[in-house]
Amino acid sequence: MAITTLATSLSALVLLASLVSAQSAVYGQCGGTGWTGPTTCVSGSVCTYSNPYYSQCLPGTASSGSSSSASSSTASSGATPTISGGLPGATGTGKLHTVAKAAGKTYFGSATDNPELTDSPYVAILSDNTMFGQITPGNSWKWDATEPSRGTFTFTAGDAILSLAQKNSQLLRGHNCVWYNQLPSWVTSGNFDAATLQSIITTHCSTIVGHYKGDTYSWDVVNEPFNDDGTWRTDVFYNTLNTSYVATALNAAKSADSATKLYINDYNIETAGAKSTAMQNLVKSLKSAGTPIDGVGVQGHLIVGEVSSMTSNLAAFTALGVEVAITELDIRMTLPATAALYAQQKTDYQTVISSCQAVAECIGVTIWDYTDKYSWVPATFSGQGGACPWDASLLKKPAFDGIVNGFQS
């Protein structure tokens, strides 16, 4: 009997150990479409539903073995859900592209980049075309990536973004043809005369736009041509060709794909000021000269608590006969994140979206990646981050609700 009891006890311990080892740790994934790992959490955490593709073990009062299949998310109880760090999460369950389309917009989308395409939970959310109906390649269509040496073009990385969008029936925005940054040294240090540089621009723009002919809704043909005071940015293009490089690039893009919409894209033009006025004057000049221009991209890299209505300024652009889009939206905060900052960020996202919603020719909004996990902000602005509507654990923040509210305002 003693031997039998000992064997039974040992069996129970082995079973208990196997159950614990099969559970996800705190902050680990515990569910979602395609997930093949543990679906229960260690004691002291609860498997919390985020979306159909991702559930996560978050600290909370739950027994060992809590599972997402039991609808244990705080949201299901009607209370405000909590996400990473105990901060408040989103309460809405809508799909952003669907909401935007219902509001009369062409799309709601996200930027992405090739390195994160190996992250399966991330890609699963990105690939939901009811959430994101449009994709912008963050880096793989830029000059240094597509023409690293003169006349030698490579599209392997860029085509991976194309394939993703086509697989998911998502629109594509091309980004970008001509920009002062991320240029290969052969362009910046070539000391080309005006005629040669004009030919180089024509070749580059016509080749990359032509490569994706029929695949893009629009292109940021010229990116960030102005300084914040409204003067022209001095770079290899302006220094050699003055302002004529803009028309050269636009004409080349139009010849390569007559159907895609041609944009000029810049930041700090969302409200009235010298830079916004300079962009309006450029659009007027191009239209007067018969140069093709279809839209102005308003980037929208903003700061929590410093966001105001953009409606009148967006309307000022569309009054010139072009459409506008919010092309690179994120709203950063000084870290650490707090519930108060999340609440203000929700309000700020709603302000931006409602501004676009109020202008019929504001055709869509793109967030500059949907998750803090892959945001460019922390590496660029020391001590700042938290700029995206999803946190680094792929959980929706209150900003998500602000976006929905903005389209429904």
C-alpha positions as CSV (number, residue, x, y, z in Angstrom):
1,M,0.0,0.0,0.0
2,A,2.8,2.4,0.9
3,I,4.5,1.8,-2.5
4,T,1.2,2.3,-4.3
5,T,0.5,5.5,-2.5
6,L,4.0,6.8,-3.3
7,A,3.6,5.9,-6.9
8,T,0.3,7.7,-7.0
9,S,1.8,10.8,-5.4
10,L,4.7,10.8,-7.9
11,S,2.2,10.5,-10.8
12,A,0.3,13.4,-9.5
13,L,3.4,15.5,-9.2
14,V,4.5,14.6,-12.7
15,L,1.0,15.5,-14.0
16,L,1.0,18.9,-12.1
17,A,4.5,19.7,-13.5
18,S,3.4,18.9,-17.0
19,L,0.4,21.2,-16.7
20,V,2.5,24.1,-15.4
21,S,5.1,23.6,-18.1
22,A,2.3,23.7,-20.7
23,Q,1.1,27.1,-19.5
24,S,2.3,30.5,-20.8
25,A,4.2,32.8,-18.5
26,V,3.0,36.3,-17.5
27,Y,2.8,38.5,-20.7
28,G,3.2,35.4,-22.9
29,Q,0.8,34.6,-25.8
30,C,-2.0,32.2,-24.9
31,G,-4.3,32.2,-27.9
32,G,-5.2,33.5,-31.3
33,T,-5.8,32.3,-34.8
34,G,-3.0,29.9,-35.8
35,W,-1.5,29.8,-32.3
36,T,-0.3,26.3,-31.5
37,G,1.3,27.1,-28.1
38,P,-0.1,26.9,-24.6
39,T,-3.7,28.3,-24.1
40,T,-3.6,28.6,-20.3
41,C,-1.6,30.9,-18.0
42,V,0.4,30.4,-14.9
43,S,-1.3,31.2,-11.6
44,G,-1.8,34.9,-11.0
45,S,-2.4,35.8,-14.6
46,V,-5.4,35.6,-16.9
47,C,-5.5,34.8,-20.6
48,T,-6.9,38.1,-22.0
49,Y,-8.4,38.4,-25.4
50,S,-7.1,41.2,-27.6
51,N,-8.3,40.3,-31.0
52,P,-9.0,37.1,-33.0
53,Y,-5.2,36.7,-33.6
54,Y,-3.8,37.4,-30.2
55,S,-4.5,36.7,-26.5
56,Q,-2.0,37.4,-23.8
57,C,-1.4,36.3,-20.2
58,L,-1.8,39.5,-18.1
59,P,-1.5,39.9,-14.3
60,G,-4.8,39.5,-12.6
61,T,-6.9,37.4,-10.2
62,A,-7.5,34.2,-12.0
63,S,-6.9,30.6,-11.1
64,S,-4.1,28.6,-12.7
65,G,-5.3,27.3,-16.1
66,S,-7.3,30.4,-17.1
67,S,-8.0,30.3,-20.9
68,S,-9.0,32.8,-23.5
69,S,-11.7,30.4,-24.7
70,A,-13.6,31.2,-21.5
71,S,-14.0,34.8,-22.5
72,S,-12.1,35.9,-19.5
73,S,-11.1,39.3,-21.0
74,T,-12.1,42.2,-18.7
75,A,-13.9,43.7,-21.7
76,S,-16.4,40.9,-21.7
77,S,-17.6,42.0,-18.2
78,G,-18.4,45.5,-19.4
79,A,-15.5,47.1,-17.4
80,T,-12.6,49.0,-18.9
81,P,-10.1,46.4,-20.0
82,T,-6.5,46.6,-18.8
83,I,-3.5,45.8,-21.0
84,S,0.3,45.8,-20.5
85,G,1.5,47.4,-17.3
86,G,-2.1,47.6,-16.0
87,L,-2.9,50.5,-18.2
88,P,-6.4,50.9,-19.7
89,G,-7.1,49.3,-23.1
90,A,-9.5,49.9,-25.9
91,T,-13.2,49.0,-25.3
92,G,-14.2,48.9,-29.0
93,T,-14.3,45.8,-31.2
94,G,-14.8,47.4,-34.5
95,K,-12.5,47.1,-37.6
96,L,-10.9,50.3,-38.6
97,H,-11.0,49.9,-42.4
98,T,-14.6,48.9,-42.2
99,V,-15.4,51.8,-40.0
100,A,-13.6,54.2,-42.4
101,K,-15.3,52.8,-45.5
102,A,-18.7,53.2,-43.7
103,A,-17.8,56.8,-43.1
104,G,-17.2,57.4,-46.8
105,K,-13.4,57.1,-46.8
106,T,-11.3,55.1,-49.3
107,Y,-9.2,53.3,-46.7
108,F,-7.7,53.1,-43.3
109,G,-4.2,51.6,-43.4
110,S,-0.8,51.0,-41.8
111,A,2.8,51.3,-42.8
112,T,4.9,48.2,-42.4
113,D,8.5,47.2,-43.1
114,N,10.2,44.0,-44.2
115,P,12.0,43.0,-40.9
116,E,8.7,42.7,-39.0
117,L,7.2,40.4,-41.6
118,T,8.8,37.5,-39.7
119,D,6.6,38.2,-36.7
120,S,3.6,36.0,-37.2
121,P,1.2,37.5,-34.6
122,Y,2.0,41.0,-36.0
123,V,1.5,39.9,-39.6
124,A,-1.8,38.2,-38.7
125,I,-3.3,41.5,-37.4
126,L,-1.8,43.5,-40.3
127,S,-3.3,41.0,-42.8
128,D,-6.8,41.6,-41.6
129,N,-8.1,43.7,-44.5
130,T,-11.2,44.8,-42.5
131,M,-8.8,46.4,-40.0
132,F,-6.2,47.7,-42.5
133,G,-7.4,48.1,-46.1
134,Q,-4.2,49.8,-47.2
135,I,-0.4,49.3,-46.8
136,T,2.6,51.6,-47.1
137,P,6.1,50.2,-47.4
138,G,8.2,52.0,-44.8
139,N,11.6,51.7,-46.4
140,S,11.9,49.1,-49.1
141,W,10.7,51.3,-52.0
142,K,13.0,54.2,-51.2
143,W,16.0,55.2,-53.4
144,D,18.7,53.5,-51.4
145,A,16.8,50.2,-51.4
146,T,15.7,50.2,-55.0
147,E,18.7,51.7,-56.9
148,P,21.7,51.3,-54.7
149,S,24.0,51.8,-57.6
150,R,23.3,53.8,-60.7
151,G,21.1,52.0,-63.2
152,T,21.0,48.8,-61.1
153,F,17.5,48.3,-59.6
154,T,16.5,45.7,-57.1
155,F,12.9,45.1,-56.0
156,T,13.1,41.9,-53.9
157,A,12.3,43.5,-50.6
158,G,9.7,45.9,-52.2
159,D,8.0,43.0,-53.9
160,A,7.5,41.3,-50.6
161,I,5.3,44.2,-49.5
162,L,3.5,44.0,-52.8
163,S,2.8,40.3,-52.3
164,L,1.5,40.8,-48.8
165,A,-0.9,43.5,-50.0
166,Q,-2.1,41.5,-53.0
167,K,-2.6,38.4,-50.9
168,N,-4.8,40.4,-48.5
169,S,-6.6,42.5,-51.2
170,Q,-5.1,45.7,-49.7
171,L,-4.4,49.0,-51.4
172,L,-0.8,50.1,-51.7
173,R,0.7,53.6,-51.4
174,G,4.1,54.0,-53.0
175,H,6.7,55.7,-50.8
176,N,8.7,57.4,-52.2
177,C,10.4,58.5,-55.4
178,V,12.5,61.6,-54.5
179,W,13.5,62.5,-51.0
180,Y,16.6,64.2,-49.6
181,N,17.2,61.3,-47.1
182,Q,18.1,57.6,-47.5
183,L,19.9,58.4,-50.8
184,P,22.8,56.2,-51.9
185,S,26.2,58.1,-52.0
186,W,26.4,57.9,-55.8
187,V,23.4,60.3,-55.9
188,T,24.5,62.7,-53.1
189,S,28.2,62.8,-54.1
190,G,28.0,62.4,-57.9
191,N,28.5,66.1,-58.6
192,F,26.2,65.8,-61.6
193,D,25.4,68.7,-63.8
194,A,21.7,69.8,-64.2
195,A,21.0,67.8,-67.3
196,T,22.5,64.6,-65.9
197,L,20.7,64.8,-62.6
198,Q,17.4,65.5,-64.3
199,S,17.9,62.4,-66.4
200,I,18.8,60.4,-63.2
201,I,15.5,61.5,-61.5
202,T,13.5,60.7,-64.6
203,T,15.1,57.2,-64.9
204,H,14.6,56.5,-61.2
205,C,11.0,57.6,-60.9
206,S,9.8,56.1,-64.1
207,T,11.5,52.8,-63.3
208,I,10.2,52.3,-59.8
209,V,6.7,53.6,-60.6
210,G,6.7,51.5,-63.8
211,H,7.7,48.4,-61.9
212,Y,4.6,48.7,-59.7
213,K,2.3,50.0,-62.5
214,G,-1.3,49.0,-61.8
215,D,-0.5,47.9,-58.3
216,T,-0.6,51.2,-56.4
217,Y,-3.4,53.6,-55.4
218,S,-1.0,56.5,-55.1
219,W,2.7,57.5,-54.9
220,D,4.5,59.9,-52.6
221,V,6.5,61.2,-55.6
222,V,8.2,64.0,-53.8
223,N,8.8,63.7,-50.1
224,E,9.5,66.6,-47.6
225,P,10.6,69.4,-50.0
226,F,10.2,72.2,-47.4
227,N,11.9,73.4,-44.3
228,D,9.6,74.3,-41.4
229,D,9.8,78.0,-42.2
230,G,8.4,77.4,-45.7
231,T,11.7,77.8,-47.5
232,W,12.9,75.0,-49.9
233,R,15.0,72.4,-48.4
234,T,18.6,72.5,-49.7
235,D,19.6,69.1,-51.0
236,V,21.3,67.6,-54.0
237,F,18.1,68.1,-56.1
238,Y,17.3,71.7,-55.2
239,N,20.9,72.8,-55.2
240,T,21.3,71.5,-58.7
241,L,17.9,72.0,-60.3
242,N,16.2,74.5,-58.1
243,T,12.5,73.8,-57.9
244,S,12.2,72.1,-61.3
245,Y,13.1,68.7,-59.9
246,V,9.5,68.4,-58.6
247,A,8.0,68.7,-62.0
248,T,10.6,66.3,-63.4
249,A,9.7,63.7,-60.9
250,L,5.9,64.1,-61.3
251,N,6.0,64.0,-65.0
252,A,8.2,60.8,-65.0
253,A,5.8,59.1,-62.6
254,K,2.8,60.1,-64.7
255,S,4.4,58.7,-67.8
256,A,5.2,55.4,-66.0
257,D,1.7,54.9,-64.6
258,S,-1.1,57.3,-65.7
259,A,-3.6,55.7,-63.3
260,T,-1.8,56.1,-60.0
261,K,-2.4,59.2,-58.0
262,L,0.6,61.5,-57.6
263,Y,1.3,63.1,-54.2
264,I,3.7,65.5,-52.5
265,N,4.1,64.5,-48.9
266,D,5.4,66.5,-45.9
267,Y,5.2,66.9,-42.1
268,N,4.1,69.9,-40.1
269,I,1.6,71.0,-42.7
270,E,-1.5,69.9,-40.8
271,T,-2.3,73.4,-39.5
272,A,-1.9,76.9,-40.9
273,G,1.6,78.2,-41.0
274,A,4.5,79.1,-43.3
275,K,5.2,75.5,-44.3
276,S,1.5,74.8,-45.1
277,T,1.3,78.0,-47.2
278,A,4.5,77.0,-49.1
279,M,2.9,73.6,-50.0
280,Q,-0.3,75.4,-51.1
281,N,1.7,77.7,-53.3
282,L,3.5,74.8,-54.8
283,V,0.3,73.0,-55.7
284,K,-1.0,76.2,-57.3
285,S,2.2,76.6,-59.3
286,L,2.2,73.0,-60.5
287,K,-1.5,73.2,-61.5
288,S,-0.9,76.5,-63.3
289,A,1.9,74.9,-65.3
290,G,-0.1,71.8,-66.2
291,T,2.1,69.5,-64.1
292,P,0.3,66.5,-62.9
293,I,-0.5,66.6,-59.1
294,D,-3.4,64.7,-57.5
295,G,-2.9,64.9,-53.8
296,V,-1.1,66.3,-50.7
297,G,0.1,63.9,-48.0
298,V,-0.2,65.3,-44.5
299,Q,2.1,63.1,-42.5
300,G,0.9,63.7,-38.9
301,H,3.9,62.9,-36.6
302,L,2.3,64.6,-33.6
303,I,2.7,64.9,-29.8
304,V,0.2,64.0,-27.2
305,G,-1.6,67.1,-25.8
306,E,-0.4,69.3,-28.7
307,V,-3.0,68.3,-31.3
308,S,-5.7,70.7,-32.6
309,S,-8.3,70.5,-35.4
310,M,-6.9,70.3,-38.9
311,T,-10.2,70.6,-40.7
312,S,-9.8,74.1,-42.1
313,N,-6.2,73.5,-43.3
314,L,-7.1,70.2,-45.0
315,A,-10.0,72.0,-46.7
316,A,-7.6,74.7,-47.9
317,F,-5.6,72.1,-49.7
318,T,-8.7,70.4,-51.3
319,A,-10.0,73.8,-52.4
320,L,-7.0,73.8,-54.8
321,G,-8.4,70.8,-56.6
322,V,-6.4,68.0,-55.0
323,E,-7.3,65.3,-52.5
324,V,-5.5,64.9,-49.2
325,A,-4.6,62.0,-47.0
326,I,-3.2,61.6,-43.5
327,T,-0.2,59.5,-44.5
328,E,2.0,58.8,-41.5
329,L,0.0,59.3,-38.4
330,D,1.4,58.6,-34.9
331,I,1.0,60.6,-31.7
332,R,4.0,60.2,-29.3
333,M,4.2,60.8,-25.6
334,T,7.0,61.3,-23.0
335,L,7.5,58.0,-21.3
336,P,6.6,56.3,-19.1
337,A,3.0,55.9,-20.3
338,T,0.2,56.7,-17.9
339,A,-3.5,56.3,-17.9
340,A,-3.8,60.1,-18.2
341,L,-1.5,60.1,-21.2
342,Y,-3.5,57.3,-22.8
343,A,-6.7,59.2,-22.3
344,Q,-5.3,62.3,-23.9
345,Q,-3.8,60.3,-26.8
346,K,-7.3,58.9,-27.4
347,T,-8.7,62.4,-27.6
348,D,-5.9,63.5,-29.9
349,Y,-6.4,60.6,-32.3
350,Q,-10.1,61.4,-32.4
351,T,-9.3,65.0,-33.2
352,V,-7.1,64.0,-36.2
353,I,-9.6,61.5,-37.6
354,S,-12.6,63.7,-37.1
355,S,-10.7,66.5,-39.0
356,C,-10.3,64.1,-42.0
357,Q,-13.8,62.9,-41.6
358,A,-15.1,66.5,-41.9
359,V,-13.4,67.0,-45.3
360,A,-14.9,64.9,-48.1
361,E,-11.7,65.0,-50.2
362,C,-9.6,63.7,-47.2
363,I,-9.7,60.1,-48.6
364,G,-7.9,58.1,-46.0
365,V,-5.6,57.7,-43.0
366,T,-2.4,55.6,-42.6
367,I,-0.8,55.1,-39.2
368,W,3.0,54.8,-39.3
369,D,2.9,51.2,-38.2
370,Y,0.1,50.1,-36.0
371,T,2.1,48.9,-33.0
372,D,4.6,50.5,-30.6
373,K,6.7,47.3,-31.1
374,Y,7.9,48.6,-34.4
375,S,7.5,52.4,-34.0
376,W,10.3,54.6,-35.3
377,V,9.7,57.1,-32.5
378,P,11.9,55.8,-29.6
379,A,15.0,55.6,-31.7
380,T,14.5,59.1,-33.0
381,F,13.1,61.0,-30.0
382,S,14.9,60.2,-26.8
383,G,12.6,59.4,-23.9
384,Q,9.5,59.4,-26.1
385,G,7.3,56.6,-27.5
386,G,3.9,55.0,-27.1
387,A,2.8,56.6,-30.3
388,C,0.7,53.9,-32.0
389,P,-2.8,52.6,-31.3
390,W,-1.5,49.1,-30.4
391,D,1.0,48.7,-27.6
392,A,4.2,46.7,-28.0
393,S,2.4,43.5,-26.9
394,L,-0.1,44.0,-29.8
395,L,-2.9,45.0,-27.5
396,K,-5.2,47.8,-28.5
397,K,-4.9,51.1,-26.5
398,P,-7.6,53.7,-25.9
399,A,-6.3,55.4,-29.1
400,F,-8.0,52.7,-31.0
401,D,-11.4,53.9,-29.6
402,G,-10.4,57.5,-30.5
403,I,-10.0,56.5,-34.1
404,V,-13.4,54.8,-34.3
405,N,-15.0,57.8,-32.6
406,G,-13.4,60.1,-35.0
407,F,-14.9,58.4,-38.1
408,Q,-18.3,58.3,-36.4
409,S,-18.3,62.0,-35.4
